């Protein structure tokens, strides 16, 4: 899930092709449906991204009572309005009436706390939870920003790799070589430097054992001379999320696909190419494209049918974009990495979003 930032943005306003009373306000590459005439191109307004949870007062002020997602009807979710995908909310809250939003857009001011907006945290089913312990040696995963919100992460023509984004649950494993110690965690617990204690009922430990992930990490550590190796993979199958990729979650071995590897070498943590260090060791997420970065091509590849099962059983969640050579990004303030999500995935019915 991306980081939550509620910022002022300078808008580009487009006609709505199917509604005379509506328009499309563009932020980055996102478009949100707005009332016609409410905003003009070049003006600034507040943008509330998807997966934001709004306080009751703001929901009422914006006229969205009963129209948002979630059991409390308070979560922003992508929807189609008169045939057009609307992602996020564009607004000018009364509490910011005296704020220079154009200046705030230039400064990158985050209004989330002031407006009482929080980030939605998916529920944790019992099979994904368990007893935890402090794990300061756990190598963390990072939130990936959406390329449609931050289209300048990559430059046109830059060599990139697109891998399929799977709808499962992220499993974090860290192998500490000098202690021969293994830590297993979820993305949520891992962000707090907590590891799940070994439990044969736990989803992540079942996947790690079934696929020999710890053993693969130990071999990588030996080959590259690392003190620690982190392997990050997606656990999937029946009972994990609504998209199963044909994997039967009732079997001993769940579906698993590694999507990233990090290693501490000579005191510095670096990111390694999974295809280079894990080829033949573990299942990997499918590579869908390698070539020059083109945003239209990225968005095209993000949609379609999944390739994990080999049978195109259901829709594709999206893609993860990486540079062909790992690098820093001033846009993210960290790794140059982003995701693009399929509109069909965002608007599917009955979807689950467990951490």
Number of C-alpha atoms within 10 A of each C-alpha: 16 16 13 18 19 21 21 28 24 22 22 17 23 16 14 20 12 12 14 10 11 19 23 24 30 22 23 17 14 19 24 24 25 20 14 18 10 12 20 15 12 12 14 23 25 24 24 24 25 19 22 22 25 22 14 14 11 18 18 12 11 14 9 13 15 12 12 18 15 13 7 11 16 22 22 22 19 21 20 14 15 13 11 17 19 22 24 21 22 25 16 18 13 11 10 13 9 7 11 12 22 17 13 19 17 12 11 15 15 16 18 18 10 10 16 13 19 17 19 17 14 13 11 13 13 10 13 20 18 18 11 15 14 15 18 13 16 25 26 22 20 14 13 18 22 22 23 19 19 17 16 15 23 22 13 11 11 14 16 22 20 25 22 25 23 27 23 26 22 24 27 28 28 28 30 23 18 9 9 11 13 22 25 25 30 23 21 18 20 24 16 13 18 22 27 22 17 16 13 11 13 17 25 29 22 18 23 21 15 15 19 13 24 22 15 18 27 22 17 22 22 13 10 13 15 22 21 28 33 30 27 25 27 22 26 27 23 18 17 25 18 17 23 22 25 17 20 16 17 10 11 11 17 24 25 27 23 23 24 20 25 21 26 19 15 9 10 9 16 12 15 18 15 20 19 8 18 21 11 10 18 19 18 21 21 19 16 14 17 15 13 17 21 16 19 9 11 23 18 14 21 27 19 17 16 22 19 20 13 10 11 14 15 16 17 26 22 29 27 24 26 22 22 15 12 15 12 13 14 10 14 15 8 11 18 20 23 24 25 26 21 19 21 16 20 18 14 12 9 7 12 15 15 17 20
